[in-house]
Amino acid sequence: MSVANGKASHDKKGTYDKNAKAEAHEWLMAMGRDGRHRIERLGWKRLASIYLAAAPGSAIRKAINAEARRCGYTPRAIIALHAE
């Protein structure tokens, strides 16, 4: 299943997945074995690419904005520095 662009896609079984955006957000906020969210472990460059692929106002963008603010950065600065 591809959720890079945040659109619904097909999985390997050929079934249609209408909830790819929710799954992407769920994956990003999932806890690892060390008790930290994936969003905390990903680099800013990867988070910037996920942010730019998500729709404005989406849960994914809100989560990345919150993580940037938690670390003391403005989301605009993170995206400007690490976007390709």
Long-range contacts (C-beta under 8 A, 24 or more apart in sequence): 3-27, 4-53, 5-53, 6-53, 6-54, 6-55, 6-58, 6-60, 21-54, 21-55, 21-58, 21-59, 21-60, 22-59, 24-50, 24-54, 24-60, 25-58, 25-59, 25-60, 25-63, 28-60, 28-63, 29-63, 39-63, 39-64, 39-67, 40-67, 44-78, 44-81, 44-82, 45-82, 45-84, 47-78, 47-82, 48-78, 48-79, 48-81, 48-82, 48-83, 48-84, 49-83, 49-84, 51-75, 51-79, 52-79, 52-83
